[in-house]
Amino acid sequence: MMTSTDTRPQLLLVDDEATNLQVLRHILQDDYRLLFAKDGQKALEMAAREQPELILLDVMMPGMTGYEVCARIKAEPALQDIPVIFVTALADIDDEARGFEVGAVDYITKPVSPAIVRARVRTHLSLVRLDELKRTRLQIVQRLGMAAEYKDNETGLHVIRMSHFARVLARAAGFSEAAADELLNAAPMHDVGKIGIPDAVLRKPGKLDSEEWTIMRGHVEIGARIIGEHASGLLKTAQIIALTHHEKWDGSGYPNGLRGEAIPIEGRIVAIADVFDALTSVRPYKAAWSIEDAVALLREESGRHFDPQLVELFIEQLPAILEIKARWAEHA
């Protein structure tokens, strides 16, 4: 028995007038799989059961209005990401405003233009796919960050804490909310290159010799290669961090001996966040440092290991940093 291989996007069309549904069917049937509902309750049932990729919704319907249907859809976690376009004879600005208030993404007035309907549907389906792509890319970055943790003695909580520390410091340094969130999501990848370091080196309980240290330092370039080259966005930020978080303000770091502001600010921020959490956390080879001792080390290394301005900003943000540390504390 043959199964359906129709992969066209599925739309739900809702209108109490059969003639209006027929008009929309003729406009859209060649490019989309179509579902039909003639009242609000049926629309909600079909949306929950079929999970359409977009809903075209009449406003003035008997019983439950389109506004009520849209509000109910947006209140359901499983449905709230489905874009809703109102298709209505109402053309007043207040009507449009109310539609957007209840969660619609667009408003098409009747009588509809076929070209406008097709264009609006294409646009909003493209935006849905873009959001899905961003979510998938973020999940890949996070999963790769987790993979590195399996190789190392550090825990997932370390990665969470230092990433949140980095976000707090980025905001203090003038990053926008969006840029700071991107840093938060990219920072877990900082040590992904440790996947490529032999266990005999990575897990050695004692001090590394010069040859082992050379191997260990290679994790930054391995990480940059794993993440790859990207023109912009989250993965570009992740690669910058992976490659530069061991550079030092005075030029004595690795892999490229960058100095001062030649080190990307993302790498400078993560360097402070990473070291502070490592110092103040228990490791198999050391006890946790006190907050006072860790802050003293940051001050001592200000202008040598760390960007002096970022050190001061980090210390100013200690109340927020300690809240994060308490929220994501290790438990024996």
Summary of the structure (lengths in Angstrom):
residues: 332
radius of gyration: 26.8
end to end distance: 56.4
largest distance: 80.6
contacts: 1017
relative contact order: 0.08
helix: 58%
strand: 8%
